[in-house]
Amino acid sequence: MSTGWRNAYRSFYYETMDGDSLPDIVLDPKETALLVIDLQACYLPPPPATDAKPSDVAEWERWAPFRSRLKNIVLPATERLIARFREIGSDVIYARIASLTPDGRDRSLSQARPGFNNINLPLHAPESQVLEQIAPLPHEIVVTKTTDSALTGTNLRLILNNLRVRNVVAVGIFTDQCVACTVRSLADESFNVIVVDDACAAATDDLHRQELTIINNIYCQVLTADETLAAIAS
């Protein structure tokens, strides 16, 4: 019986699939890019002020598990992947949410609906910047989007084609929103997609696992950071 990624995150469609039938994943550095999605400062905000409203404090506490996963699991795994991709000369590409107008009038409907997803991050605002510990180097590509899919809302498709990239390793947040939308778009454009389990997060672990179960085997293969690094090394 296979272990690891071959049998992880099986949806109903793939419950009876023989994991041993899946070929080994080998990522050619010349044809592989790392895509870092929406790991921005706004998602690790400072604690509420001492005079904050109780509702704001409650909301801060509600998101504590997400912040813990982001800081203690996702960012360290992403740092390892970035370091390896830079070491072997493969491209590290960043996608981030950033409005081109101060009031966010250029946002797509998906990022302007009432509720959680209604977020306006002006291009040069501190909160829209990539988190410092994984910040892009001056020569690395950063695309900005006001859509959930990094492919739909940017020229990323053209960039990847021009770079001769066939395999995209996706990391970031949120697993069930911008990561999943990007993965579906990439798959429809015939890119091979790897989603790194421990380098992604949703608002809750349940949402994270549910979304990976939905997209795995159809739109991507879900691997751990260790499995991804091993696939590159081979």
ZAZA-869725 format. One line per 8 residues: for each residue x, z, y of N, C-alpha, C, CB. Coordinates in nm, 3 decimals, always signed. Glycine has a CB too. Layout:
N
X,Z,Y,X,Z,Y,X,Z,Y,X,Z,Y; ...;
//
This chain:
234
+0.085,+0.000,-0.120,+0.000,+0.000,+0.000,+0.088,+0.000,+0.125,-0.096,+0.124,+0.001; +0.060,-0.091,+0.217,+0.136,-0.097,+0.341,+0.107,+0.026,+0.427,+0.104,-0.225,+0.418; +0.203,+0.062,+0.505,+0.184,+0.170,+0.602,+0.213,+0.117,+0.741,+0.275,+0.292,+0.568; +0.199,+0.203,+0.841,+0.229,+0.162,+0.976,+0.126,+0.065,+1.031,+0.365,+0.099,+0.981; +0.173,-0.029,+1.113,+0.082,-0.114,+1.189,-0.008,-0.200,+1.101,+0.161,-0.202,+1.281; +0.034,-0.233,+0.982,-0.047,-0.320,+0.896,-0.183,-0.259,+0.861,+0.028,-0.351,+0.770; -0.192,-0.129,+0.859,-0.318,-0.064,+0.824,-0.375,+0.021,+0.936,-0.299,+0.021,+0.702; -0.318,+0.016,+1.052,-0.366,+0.096,+1.165,-0.482,+0.026,+1.235,-0.253,+0.124,+1.264;
-0.570,+0.104,+1.291,-0.678,+0.054,+1.377,-0.755,-0.062,+1.312,-0.621,+0.008,+1.510; -0.811,-0.034,+1.194,-0.891,-0.134,+1.123,-1.037,-0.124,+1.166,-0.879,-0.114,+0.970; -1.090,-0.231,+1.220,-1.233,-0.236,+1.251,-1.310,-0.280,+1.126,-1.260,-0.333,+1.371; -1.439,-0.282,+1.137,-1.526,-0.326,+1.027,-1.484,-0.463,+0.975,-1.673,-0.330,+1.072; -1.446,-0.553,+1.066,-1.412,-0.689,+1.028,-1.291,-0.696,+0.936,-1.386,-0.772,+1.151; -1.204,-0.597,+0.945,-1.078,-0.602,+0.874,-1.060,-0.489,+0.773,-0.964,-0.600,+0.971; -1.167,-0.419,+0.741,-1.158,-0.307,+0.648,-1.105,-0.350,+0.511,-1.293,-0.242,+0.632; -1.139,-0.468,+0.467,-1.102,-0.512,+0.332,-0.978,-0.601,+0.330,-1.217,-0.587,+0.270;
-0.916,-0.623,+0.444,-0.797,-0.708,+0.450,-0.679,-0.639,+0.383,-0.763,-0.743,+0.595; -0.604,-0.715,+0.308,-0.482,-0.664,+0.246,-0.371,-0.663,+0.350,-0.442,-0.751,+0.123; -0.329,-0.543,+0.390,-0.225,-0.533,+0.492,-0.097,-0.601,+0.452,-0.198,-0.390,+0.522; -0.068,-0.605,+0.321,+0.055,-0.669,+0.275,+0.055,-0.819,+0.300,+0.076,-0.643,+0.127; -0.064,-0.875,+0.327,-0.071,-1.019,+0.351,-0.024,-1.057,+0.491,-0.212,-1.069,+0.330; -0.013,-0.959,+0.578,+0.032,-0.987,+0.715,+0.182,-1.007,+0.718,-0.009,-0.872,+0.810; +0.228,-1.114,+0.781,+0.373,-1.139,+0.785,+0.444,-1.038,+0.874,+0.403,-1.281,+0.834; +0.572,-1.021,+0.850,+0.652,-0.936,+0.938,+0.647,-0.990,+1.080,+0.799,-0.927,+0.888;
+0.652,-0.900,+1.176,+0.654,-0.940,+1.317,+0.799,-0.944,+1.363,+0.570,-0.842,+1.405; +0.842,-1.060,+1.407,+0.977,-1.077,+1.458,+0.966,-1.135,+1.599,+1.063,-1.171,+1.365; +1.017,-1.061,+1.697,+1.006,-1.100,+1.836,+1.140,-1.156,+1.885,+0.961,-0.980,+1.924; +1.143,-1.286,+1.904,+1.262,-1.353,+1.956,+1.279,-1.314,+2.103,+1.252,-1.508,+1.940; +1.389,-1.250,+2.140,+1.408,-1.209,+2.280,+1.393,-1.323,+2.380,+1.544,-1.147,+2.297; +1.429,-1.445,+2.338,+1.421,-1.558,+2.430,+1.277,-1.601,+2.458,+1.499,-1.675,+2.374; +1.185,-1.560,+2.372,+1.046,-1.601,+2.386,+0.952,-1.484,+2.408,+1.003,-1.679,+2.265; +1.006,-1.367,+2.442,+0.926,-1.245,+2.451,+0.942,-1.180,+2.586,+0.964,-1.147,+2.340;
+0.833,-1.137,+2.645,+0.834,-1.064,+2.772,+0.756,-0.935,+2.758,+0.775,-1.152,+2.887; +0.796,-0.837,+2.835,+0.723,-0.710,+2.842,+0.635,-0.713,+2.966,+0.822,-0.587,+2.847; +0.507,-0.684,+2.950,+0.413,-0.683,+3.061,+0.365,-0.540,+3.085,+0.292,-0.778,+3.034; +0.398,-0.486,+3.200,+0.364,-0.348,+3.237,+0.242,-0.354,+3.329,+0.485,-0.275,+3.307; +0.132,-0.295,+3.284,+0.003,-0.314,+3.352,-0.042,-0.186,+3.423,-0.104,-0.358,+3.251; -0.050,-0.191,+3.554,-0.119,-0.092,+3.639,-0.066,+0.051,+3.629,-0.264,-0.091,+3.603; +0.060,+0.068,+3.598,+0.118,+0.202,+3.597,+0.161,+0.235,+3.740,+0.241,+0.213,+3.497; +0.062,+0.279,+3.818,+0.077,+0.294,+3.962,+0.061,+0.439,+4.006,-0.024,+0.208,+4.034;
+0.113,+0.467,+4.124,+0.119,+0.605,+4.174,-0.017,+0.670,+4.185,+0.188,+0.608,+4.308; -0.120,+0.593,+4.211,-0.253,+0.651,+4.231,-0.304,+0.725,+4.108,-0.352,+0.543,+4.268; -0.251,+0.693,+3.992,-0.302,+0.754,+3.870,-0.230,+0.885,+3.834,-0.290,+0.657,+3.755; -0.132,+0.923,+3.914,-0.071,+1.055,+3.902,-0.075,+1.122,+4.040,+0.077,+1.046,+3.848; -0.194,+1.153,+4.090,-0.208,+1.209,+4.224,-0.163,+1.354,+4.228,-0.354,+1.197,+4.272; -0.135,+1.406,+4.348,-0.102,+1.548,+4.361,-0.225,+1.633,+4.334,-0.045,+1.578,+4.501; -0.205,+1.761,+4.304,-0.320,+1.850,+4.281,-0.407,+1.863,+4.405,-0.272,+1.989,+4.237; -0.532,+1.900,+4.388,-0.621,+1.920,+4.503,-0.566,+2.030,+4.594,-0.764,+1.955,+4.456;
-0.599,+2.019,+4.721,-0.561,+2.123,+4.817,-0.630,+2.255,+4.784,-0.595,+2.079,+4.962; -0.576,+2.362,+4.832,-0.632,+2.494,+4.802,-0.775,+2.509,+4.853,-0.545,+2.603,+4.863; -0.810,+2.434,+4.957,-0.946,+2.442,+5.011,-1.034,+2.327,+4.962,-0.942,+2.443,+5.162; -0.994,+2.261,+4.854,-1.071,+2.149,+4.801,-1.207,+2.194,+4.750,-0.994,+2.079,+4.688; -1.303,+2.105,+4.752,-1.436,+2.134,+4.702,-1.430,+2.160,+4.552,-1.533,+2.019,+4.734; -1.515,+2.249,+4.502,-1.518,+2.276,+4.357,-1.536,+2.150,+4.273,-1.629,+2.374,+4.325; -1.614,+2.056,+4.323,-1.637,+1.933,+4.248,-1.507,+1.852,+4.235,-1.746,+1.847,+4.315; -1.424,+1.854,+4.341,-1.297,+1.783,+4.336,-1.201,+1.850,+4.238,-1.234,+1.775,+4.475;
-1.201,+1.982,+4.238,-1.116,+2.056,+4.144,-1.161,+2.029,+4.000,-1.121,+2.208,+4.173; -1.292,+2.028,+3.978,-1.344,+2.001,+3.844,-1.306,+1.861,+3.797,-1.497,+2.017,+3.842; -1.311,+1.765,+3.888,-1.274,+1.628,+3.852,-1.126,+1.619,+3.819,-1.309,+1.531,+3.966; -1.044,+1.689,+3.897,-0.900,+1.695,+3.869,-0.875,+1.751,+3.729,-0.828,+1.784,+3.975; -0.943,+1.858,+3.696,-0.925,+1.920,+3.565,-0.977,+1.831,+3.452,-0.995,+2.056,+3.561; -1.083,+1.755,+3.480,-1.140,+1.667,+3.378,-1.040,+1.560,+3.335,-1.267,+1.601,+3.431; -0.954,+1.519,+3.427,-0.856,+1.414,+3.399,-0.723,+1.469,+3.349,-0.834,+1.333,+3.522; -0.712,+1.599,+3.330,-0.585,+1.659,+3.288,-0.530,+1.600,+3.158,-0.602,+1.809,+3.272;
-0.613,+1.579,+3.054,-0.558,+1.521,+2.930,-0.500,+1.380,+2.951,-0.666,+1.515,+2.825; -0.566,+1.301,+3.035,-0.513,+1.168,+3.064,-0.377,+1.178,+3.132,-0.611,+1.089,+3.153; -0.365,+1.263,+3.233,-0.237,+1.276,+3.304,-0.128,+1.325,+3.209,-0.250,+1.372,+3.423; -0.164,+1.414,+3.119,-0.067,+1.464,+3.023,-0.017,+1.353,+2.932,-0.128,+1.577,+2.939; -0.108,+1.270,+2.880,-0.065,+1.159,+2.796,+0.021,+1.061,+2.875,-0.187,+1.086,+2.736; -0.020,+1.033,+2.998,+0.055,+0.938,+3.079,+0.197,+0.986,+3.102,-0.016,+0.916,+3.214; +0.211,+1.112,+3.141,+0.344,+1.167,+3.173,+0.431,+1.190,+3.051,+0.329,+1.296,+3.248; +0.370,+1.239,+2.943,+0.449,+1.286,+2.830,+0.462,+1.187,+2.715,+0.390,+1.411,+2.778;
+0.377,+1.085,+2.713,+0.380,+0.989,+2.603,+0.400,+0.846,+2.655,+0.251,+0.997,+2.520; +0.310,+0.802,+2.744,+0.311,+0.663,+2.787,+0.436,+0.628,+2.868,+0.187,+0.634,+2.869; +0.467,+0.707,+2.967,+0.583,+0.674,+3.051,+0.715,+0.680,+2.975,+0.589,+0.767,+3.170; +0.740,+0.784,+2.893,+0.864,+0.781,+2.815,+0.874,+0.660,+2.722,+0.875,+0.908,+2.734; +0.764,+0.624,+2.655,+0.767,+0.506,+2.567,+0.791,+0.379,+2.647,+0.635,+0.495,+2.489; +0.728,+0.370,+2.762,+0.748,+0.252,+2.848,+0.892,+0.243,+2.897,+0.651,+0.255,+2.967; +0.949,+0.355,+2.935,+1.088,+0.356,+2.978,+1.181,+0.305,+2.869,+1.130,+0.497,+3.020; +1.156,+0.346,+2.746,+1.239,+0.299,+2.634,+1.228,+0.148,+2.617,+1.198,+0.369,+2.503;
+1.106,+0.097,+2.626,+1.085,-0.046,+2.611,+1.150,-0.124,+2.724,+0.937,-0.078,+2.604; +1.132,-0.077,+2.847,+1.193,-0.144,+2.961,+1.344,-0.149,+2.946,+1.155,-0.074,+3.092; +1.403,-0.037,+2.907,+1.549,-0.032,+2.891,+1.597,-0.133,+2.788,+1.594,+0.109,+2.851; +1.524,-0.143,+2.676,+1.563,-0.236,+2.571,+1.546,-0.380,+2.615,+1.483,-0.210,+2.445; +1.434,-0.411,+2.680,+1.412,-0.549,+2.725,+1.518,-0.589,+2.827,+1.271,-0.563,+2.787; +1.554,-0.501,+2.916,+1.659,-0.532,+3.012,+1.792,-0.552,+2.943,+1.670,-0.422,+3.117; +1.817,-0.470,+2.842,+1.945,-0.478,+2.770,+1.962,-0.612,+2.701,+1.954,-0.366,+2.668; +1.856,-0.665,+2.643,+1.867,-0.790,+2.568,+1.839,-0.912,+2.654,+1.771,-0.789,+2.450;
+1.809,-0.891,+2.782,+1.789,-1.002,+2.873,+1.651,-1.064,+2.869,+1.887,-1.105,+2.845; +1.553,-0.994,+2.809,+1.416,-1.044,+2.811,+1.346,-1.000,+2.939,+1.338,-0.993,+2.686; +1.249,-1.077,+2.981,+1.184,-1.051,+3.109,+1.093,-0.929,+3.103,+1.104,-1.172,+3.154; +1.100,-0.847,+3.207,+1.007,-0.738,+3.230,+0.921,-0.778,+3.349,+1.081,-0.602,+3.256; +0.791,-0.789,+3.327,+0.699,-0.835,+3.430,+0.597,-0.725,+3.457,+0.628,-0.968,+3.388; +0.564,-0.706,+3.583,+0.470,-0.602,+3.623,+0.343,-0.665,+3.679,+0.534,-0.508,+3.726; +0.231,-0.607,+3.645,+0.103,-0.641,+3.709,+0.047,-0.514,+3.770,+0.002,-0.704,+3.606; +0.001,-0.524,+3.893,-0.055,-0.406,+3.958,-0.177,-0.444,+4.041,+0.050,-0.337,+4.048;
-0.267,-0.347,+4.056,-0.385,-0.364,+4.139,-0.343,-0.350,+4.284,-0.497,-0.262,+4.103; -0.373,-0.449,+4.366,-0.336,-0.441,+4.507,-0.424,-0.536,+4.588,-0.186,-0.476,+4.528; -0.498,-0.480,+4.682,-0.583,-0.560,+4.769,-0.500,-0.624,+4.879,-0.696,-0.474,+4.829; -0.531,-0.747,+4.911,-0.459,-0.818,+5.017,-0.519,-0.791,+5.154,-0.460,-0.966,+4.989; -0.641,-0.738,+5.157,-0.704,-0.698,+5.283,-0.711,-0.546,+5.287,-0.846,-0.762,+5.297; -0.698,-0.486,+5.406,-0.700,-0.340,+5.415,-0.827,-0.276,+5.359,-0.682,-0.297,+5.557; -0.940,-0.344,+5.376,-1.066,-0.286,+5.330,-1.106,-0.334,+5.191,-1.176,-0.319,+5.427; -1.021,-0.411,+5.127,-1.048,-0.455,+4.991,-1.154,-0.561,+4.977,-1.087,-0.340,+4.911;
-1.179,-0.636,+5.081,-1.283,-0.740,+5.073,-1.249,-0.848,+4.972,-1.304,-0.803,+5.210; -1.123,-0.862,+4.936,-1.081,-0.967,+4.844,-1.094,-0.926,+4.697,-0.938,-1.005,+4.873; -1.141,-0.805,+4.670,-1.152,-0.759,+4.533,-1.260,-0.837,+4.456,-1.183,-0.611,+4.530; -1.237,-0.851,+4.326,-1.340,-0.909,+4.241,-1.453,-0.808,+4.223,-1.282,-0.951,+4.105; -1.567,-0.857,+4.176,-1.682,-0.769,+4.157,-1.651,-0.656,+4.060,-1.802,-0.849,+4.107; -1.569,-0.685,+3.958,-1.538,-0.582,+3.859,-1.462,-0.465,+3.919,-1.456,-0.642,+3.746; -1.394,-0.486,+4.031,-1.321,-0.378,+4.096,-1.387,-0.333,+4.226,-1.179,-0.422,+4.123; -1.510,-0.371,+4.245,-1.582,-0.327,+4.364,-1.718,-0.266,+4.330,-1.601,-0.443,+4.459;
-1.746,-0.248,+4.203,-1.873,-0.186,+4.164,-1.871,-0.038,+4.198,-1.901,-0.207,+4.014; -1.987,+0.022,+4.223,-1.991,+0.167,+4.248,-1.938,+0.245,+4.128,-2.135,+0.211,+4.280; -1.874,+0.357,+4.158,-1.825,+0.442,+4.051,-1.674,+0.437,+4.037,-1.888,+0.403,+3.922; -1.625,+0.474,+3.918,-1.482,+0.489,+3.895,-1.402,+0.365,+3.931,-1.457,+0.525,+3.752; -1.452,+0.248,+3.892,-1.374,+0.126,+3.910,-1.369,+0.078,+4.054,-1.430,+0.018,+3.823; -1.445,+0.141,+4.142,-1.445,+0.103,+4.283,-1.325,+0.167,+4.351,-1.579,+0.145,+4.353; -1.212,+0.100,+4.340,-1.088,+0.154,+4.395,-1.023,+0.048,+4.482,-0.992,+0.199,+4.281; -0.982,+0.089,+4.601,-0.916,-0.003,+4.694,-0.773,+0.043,+4.713,-0.991,-0.009,+4.830;
-0.679,-0.041,+4.671,-0.537,-0.010,+4.683,-0.469,-0.119,+4.766,-0.470,+0.001,+4.543; -0.461,-0.100,+4.898,-0.395,-0.200,+4.981,-0.252,-0.226,+4.935,-0.395,-0.156,+5.128; -0.209,-0.347,+4.953,-0.082,-0.397,+4.899,+0.037,-0.305,+4.926,-0.053,-0.532,+4.955; +0.047,-0.255,+5.050,+0.165,-0.179,+5.088,+0.142,-0.028,+5.089,+0.212,-0.223,+5.224; +0.027,+0.017,+5.045,-0.002,+0.160,+5.042,+0.082,+0.229,+4.935,-0.152,+0.184,+5.016; +0.129,+0.350,+4.961,+0.212,+0.420,+4.862,+0.143,+0.434,+4.727,+0.249,+0.557,+4.913; +0.013,+0.460,+4.729,-0.057,+0.484,+4.602,-0.071,+0.357,+4.517,-0.194,+0.540,+4.630; -0.048,+0.239,+4.574,-0.059,+0.116,+4.496,+0.074,+0.076,+4.431,-0.109,+0.004,+4.583;
+0.181,+0.147,+4.461,+0.312,+0.109,+4.411,+0.330,+0.150,+4.265,+0.422,+0.172,+4.497; +0.415,+0.077,+4.194,+0.448,+0.112,+4.056,+0.517,+0.248,+4.054,+0.539,+0.004,+3.991; +0.485,+0.329,+3.954,+0.544,+0.462,+3.943,+0.697,+0.455,+3.944,+0.494,+0.533,+3.816; +0.756,+0.546,+4.015,+0.899,+0.539,+4.045,+0.986,+0.532,+3.920,+0.940,+0.657,+4.128; +0.952,+0.609,+3.816,+1.039,+0.615,+3.699,+1.044,+0.486,+3.619,+0.996,+0.725,+3.610; +0.950,+0.395,+3.643,+0.952,+0.266,+3.573,+0.951,+0.151,+3.674,+0.832,+0.254,+3.475; +0.993,+0.175,+3.793,+0.984,+0.076,+3.902,+1.061,-0.051,+3.867,+1.038,+0.136,+4.033; +1.010,-0.165,+3.914,+1.080,-0.291,+3.887,+1.212,-0.300,+3.962,+0.991,-0.409,+3.925;
+1.306,-0.371,+3.903,+1.429,-0.403,+3.971,+1.401,-0.515,+4.072,+1.541,-0.446,+3.870; +1.489,-0.533,+4.170,+1.460,-0.632,+4.276,+1.432,-0.773,+4.224,+1.575,-0.639,+4.370; +1.493,-0.812,+4.114,+1.475,-0.949,+4.065,+1.357,-0.963,+3.970,+1.599,-0.995,+3.996; +1.290,-0.855,+3.934,+1.184,-0.863,+3.835,+1.051,-0.903,+3.899,+1.168,-0.729,+3.763; +0.971,-0.973,+3.822,+0.847,-1.031,+3.872,+0.738,-0.926,+3.878,+0.803,-1.149,+3.784; +0.666,-0.923,+3.992,+0.550,-0.837,+4.010,+0.434,-0.923,+4.057,+0.580,-0.721,+4.111; +0.326,-0.924,+3.982,+0.206,-0.997,+4.025,+0.101,-0.895,+4.068,+0.151,-1.090,+3.911; +0.025,-0.929,+4.168,-0.080,-0.841,+4.217,-0.215,-0.902,+4.186,-0.065,-0.816,+4.369;
-0.310,-0.814,+4.156,-0.441,-0.862,+4.112,-0.551,-0.773,+4.168,-0.448,-0.866,+3.959; -0.667,-0.832,+4.183,-0.788,-0.756,+4.214,-0.893,-0.784,+4.108,-0.841,-0.791,+4.356; -0.843,-0.812,+3.988,-0.926,-0.833,+3.870,-0.875,-0.741,+3.761,-0.923,-0.983,+3.824; -0.954,-0.723,+3.655,-0.904,-0.644,+3.543,-0.799,-0.722,+3.464,-1.019,-0.603,+3.451; -0.822,-0.846,+3.437,-0.725,-0.927,+3.364,-0.610,-0.969,+3.455,-0.792,-1.051,+3.304; -0.489,-0.942,+3.409,-0.372,-0.984,+3.486,-0.350,-1.134,+3.478,-0.247,-0.912,+3.436; -0.414,-1.199,+3.382,-0.399,-1.343,+3.369,-0.500,-1.416,+3.458,-0.417,-1.386,+3.224; -0.624,-1.368,+3.460,-0.729,-1.434,+3.536,-0.703,-1.430,+3.686,-0.862,-1.371,+3.506;
-0.652,-1.317,+3.735,-0.643,-1.298,+3.879,-0.511,-1.332,+3.942,-0.675,-1.161,+3.910; -0.417,-1.391,+3.866,-0.284,-1.420,+3.919,-0.234,-1.554,+3.866,-0.184,-1.306,+3.883; -0.110,-1.587,+3.900,-0.046,-1.706,+3.843,+0.040,-1.669,+3.722,+0.039,-1.778,+3.949; +0.005,-1.558,+3.655,+0.085,-1.510,+3.543,+0.093,-1.613,+3.430,+0.028,-1.381,+3.490; -0.016,-1.683,+3.404,-0.016,-1.785,+3.299,+0.094,-1.888,+3.325,-0.154,-1.854,+3.289; +0.100,-1.936,+3.447,+0.200,-2.035,+3.484,+0.341,-1.977,+3.473,+0.175,-2.087,+3.627; +0.356,-1.853,+3.518,+0.487,-1.787,+3.510,+0.534,-1.778,+3.365,+0.480,-1.647,+3.573; +0.447,-1.731,+3.277,+0.485,-1.716,+3.137,+0.519,-1.852,+3.075,+0.372,-1.649,+3.057;
+0.441,-1.953,+3.106,+0.470,-2.086,+3.053,+0.604,-2.138,+3.104,+0.358,-2.184,+3.090; +0.632,-2.117,+3.232,+0.758,-2.165,+3.288,+0.878,-2.089,+3.231,+0.755,-2.151,+3.440; +0.856,-1.964,+3.195,+0.962,-1.884,+3.134,+0.978,-1.912,+2.985,+0.936,-1.737,+3.156; +0.893,-1.997,+2.930,+0.892,-2.031,+2.787,+0.862,-1.908,+2.700,+1.027,-2.090,+2.747; +0.775,-1.823,+2.751,+0.736,-1.703,+2.678,+0.623,-1.737,+2.582,+0.695,-1.590,+2.775; +0.637,-1.691,+2.458,+0.531,-1.707,+2.359,+0.473,-1.573,+2.317,+0.584,-1.781,+2.236; +0.553,-1.467,+2.327,+0.512,-1.334,+2.283,+0.508,-1.240,+2.403,+0.607,-1.280,+2.175; +0.397,-1.170,+2.419,+0.384,-1.076,+2.529,+0.360,-0.937,+2.471,+0.267,-1.117,+2.625;
+0.446,-0.843,+2.508,+0.430,-0.703,+2.469,+0.364,-0.632,+2.586,+0.569,-0.636,+2.431; +0.243,-0.580,+2.563,+0.163,-0.522,+2.671,+0.163,-0.370,+2.664,+0.019,-0.575,+2.664; +0.186,-0.308,+2.780,+0.178,-0.163,+2.793,+0.105,-0.131,+2.922,+0.321,-0.097,+2.792; +0.054,-0.007,+2.934,-0.006,+0.033,+3.060,-0.143,+0.098,+3.045,-0.017,-0.085,+3.149; -0.219,+0.091,+3.153,-0.350,+0.155,+3.161,-0.449,+0.059,+3.229,-0.342,+0.291,+3.238; -0.575,+0.078,+3.203,-0.637,+0.161,+3.102,-0.657,+0.076,+2.978,-0.770,+0.221,+3.152; -0.636,+0.135,+2.862,-0.644,+0.059,+2.737,-0.773,-0.020,+2.728,-0.633,+0.152,+2.618; -0.883,+0.043,+2.764,-1.016,-0.017,+2.746,-1.061,-0.100,+2.865,-1.118,+0.091,+2.719;
-0.977,-0.113,+2.966,-1.015,-0.191,+3.083,-0.911,-0.300,+3.110,-1.030,-0.099,+3.207; -0.817,-0.276,+3.197,-0.724,-0.383,+3.236,-0.634,-0.429,+3.123,-0.640,-0.337,+3.352; -0.592,-0.337,+3.036,-0.509,-0.377,+2.923,-0.589,-0.468,+2.830,-0.456,-0.254,+2.846; -0.708,-0.424,+2.791,-0.789,-0.503,+2.698,-0.829,-0.638,+2.758,-0.914,-0.424,+2.659; -0.866,-0.640,+2.884,-0.903,-0.768,+2.948,-0.785,-0.864,+2.950,-0.955,-0.744,+3.091; -0.668,-0.811,+2.981,-0.548,-0.894,+2.984,-0.514,-0.946,+2.846,-0.429,-0.816,+3.041; -0.524,-0.861,+2.747,-0.493,-0.901,+2.609,-0.586,-1.012,+2.563,-0.503,-0.780,+2.515; -0.714,-0.998,+2.590,-0.808,-1.102,+2.550,-0.776,-1.235,+2.618,-0.952,-1.059,+2.583;
-0.745,-1.230,+2.746,-0.711,-1.353,+2.818,-0.585,-1.418,+2.761,-0.691,-1.323,+2.968; -0.484,-1.336,+2.733,-0.360,-1.389,+2.677,-0.384,-1.452,+2.540,-0.255,-1.279,+2.665; -0.464,-1.385,+2.458,-0.492,-1.438,+2.325,-0.566,-1.571,+2.333,-0.574,-1.338,+2.243; -0.660,-1.582,+2.424,-0.734,-1.706,+2.440,-0.645,-1.820,+2.488,-0.848,-1.686,+2.537; -0.534,-1.786,+2.552,-0.438,-1.888,+2.596,-0.328,-1.910,+2.493,-0.376,-1.847,+2.731; -0.347,-1.853,+2.373,-0.258,-1.874,+2.259,-0.121,-1.808,+2.273,-0.239,-2.019,+2.236; -0.115,-1.698,+2.347,+0.005,-1.614,+2.343,-0.008,-1.516,+2.227,+0.026,-1.540,+2.478; +0.102,-1.486,+2.163,+0.105,-1.378,+2.065,+0.119,-1.247,+2.142,+0.222,-1.397,+1.962;
+0.030,-1.153,+2.116,+0.027,-1.030,+2.194,+0.050,-0.909,+2.106,-0.107,-1.017,+2.268; +0.140,-0.823,+2.151,+0.162,-0.692,+2.092,+0.115,-0.588,+2.192,+0.312,-0.670,+2.052; +0.030,-0.497,+2.150,-0.009,-0.384,+2.234,+0.058,-0.259,+2.177,-0.167,-0.367,+2.238; +0.127,-0.187,+2.263,+0.204,-0.071,+2.218,+0.119,+0.054,+2.231,+0.336,-0.057,+2.299; +0.080,+0.107,+2.117,-0.013,+0.221,+2.109,+0.030,+0.336,+2.199,-0.024,+0.270,+1.966; +0.152,+0.385,+2.182,+0.196,+0.503,+2.256,+0.249,+0.471,+2.395,+0.302,+0.574,+2.178; +0.235,+0.347,+2.439,+0.269,+0.312,+2.576,+0.144,+0.268,+2.653,+0.374,+0.200,+2.579; +0.027,+0.305,+2.601,-0.101,+0.277,+2.668,-0.186,+0.404,+2.670,-0.176,+0.161,+2.597;
-0.281,+0.408,+2.762,-0.373,+0.521,+2.769,-0.505,+0.476,+2.828,-0.314,+0.636,+2.853; -0.612,+0.536,+2.778,-0.744,+0.526,+2.840,-0.777,+0.662,+2.898,-0.854,+0.478,+2.737; -0.894,+0.674,+2.958,-0.932,+0.801,+3.018,-0.935,+0.913,+2.914,-1.068,+0.789,+3.086; -0.973,+0.879,+2.790,-0.973,+0.976,+2.681,-0.906,+0.912,+2.559,-1.118,+1.024,+2.646; -0.859,+0.996,+2.469,-0.798,+0.944,+2.348,-0.900,+0.870,+2.262,-0.734,+1.057,+2.267; -1.024,+0.915,+2.264,-1.129,+0.846,+2.188,-1.149,+0.703,+2.238,-1.260,+0.923,+2.197; -1.157,+0.686,+2.368,-1.171,+0.552,+2.424,-1.050,+0.465,+2.390,-1.189,+0.558,+2.576; -0.932,+0.524,+2.396,-0.808,+0.454,+2.363,-0.815,+0.402,+2.219,-0.686,+0.546,+2.382;
-0.847,+0.491,+2.126,-0.851,+0.453,+1.985,-0.962,+0.351,+1.957,-0.871,+0.577,+1.897; -1.077,+0.370,+2.019,-1.187,+0.277,+1.997,-1.150,+0.136,+2.042,-1.313,+0.325,+2.071; -1.089,+0.127,+2.159,-1.055,-0.006,+2.211,-0.947,-0.072,+2.126,-1.009,+0.003,+2.356; -0.848,+0.004,+2.084,-0.744,-0.055,+1.999,-0.803,-0.103,+1.867,-0.631,+0.047,+1.973; -0.899,-0.029,+1.814,-0.966,-0.071,+1.691,-1.041,-0.202,+1.712,-1.062,+0.037,+1.642; -1.100,-0.219,+1.828,-1.176,-0.341,+1.858,-1.085,-0.462,+1.872,-1.258,-0.323,+1.986; -0.974,-0.448,+1.944,-0.891,-0.565,+1.975,-0.786,-0.596,+1.870,-0.824,-0.545,+2.108; -0.751,-0.496,+1.787,-0.644,-0.517,+1.690,-0.685,-0.623,+1.587,-0.609,-0.385,+1.620;
-0.587,-0.704,+1.548,-0.601,-0.811,+1.448,-0.674,-0.934,+1.500,-0.672,-0.758,+1.328; -0.764,-0.917,+1.597,-0.833,-1.034,+1.654,-0.753,-1.090,+1.771,-0.976,-0.997,+1.699; -0.724,-1.005,+1.868,-0.659,-1.049,+1.991,-0.512,-1.010,+1.999,-0.733,-0.994,+2.109; -0.469,-0.921,+1.913,-0.333,-0.870,+1.922,-0.298,-0.800,+1.792,-0.317,-0.775,+2.043; -0.175,-0.753,+1.786,-0.137,-0.655,+1.684,-0.096,-0.528,+1.758,-0.020,-0.708,+1.592; -0.145,-0.416,+1.710,-0.113,-0.287,+1.771,+0.005,-0.227,+1.696,-0.236,-0.190,+1.769; +0.113,-0.202,+1.767,+0.233,-0.141,+1.712,+0.269,-0.018,+1.792,+0.350,-0.241,+1.711; +0.347,+0.070,+1.735,+0.406,+0.179,+1.811,+0.528,+0.127,+1.885,+0.443,+0.298,+1.719;
+0.581,+0.208,+1.975,+0.703,+0.170,+2.045,+0.818,+0.151,+1.947,+0.740,+0.276,+2.151; +0.830,+0.241,+1.850,+0.937,+0.229,+1.750,+0.922,+0.099,+1.671,+0.935,+0.349,+1.655; +0.801,+0.066,+1.630,+0.779,-0.058,+1.554,+0.809,-0.180,+1.640,+0.634,-0.065,+1.503; +0.774,-0.174,+1.767,+0.803,-0.287,+1.856,+0.953,-0.305,+1.874,+0.736,-0.267,+1.992; +1.024,-0.198,+1.894,+1.168,-0.205,+1.911,+1.235,-0.258,+1.784,+1.225,-0.067,+1.947; +1.184,-0.217,+1.669,+1.238,-0.267,+1.542,+1.212,-0.416,+1.527,+1.178,-0.191,+1.424; +1.095,-0.463,+1.572,+1.063,-0.605,+1.563,+1.155,-0.688,+1.652,+0.917,-0.629,+1.602; +1.193,-0.633,+1.765,+1.287,-0.701,+1.854,+1.425,-0.704,+1.792,+1.291,-0.633,+1.993;
+1.466,-0.590,+1.738,+1.600,-0.579,+1.681,+1.621,-0.674,+1.565,+1.626,-0.438,+1.637; +1.513,-0.701,+1.492,+1.527,-0.787,+1.375,+1.537,-0.935,+1.412,+1.409,-0.766,+1.282;
//
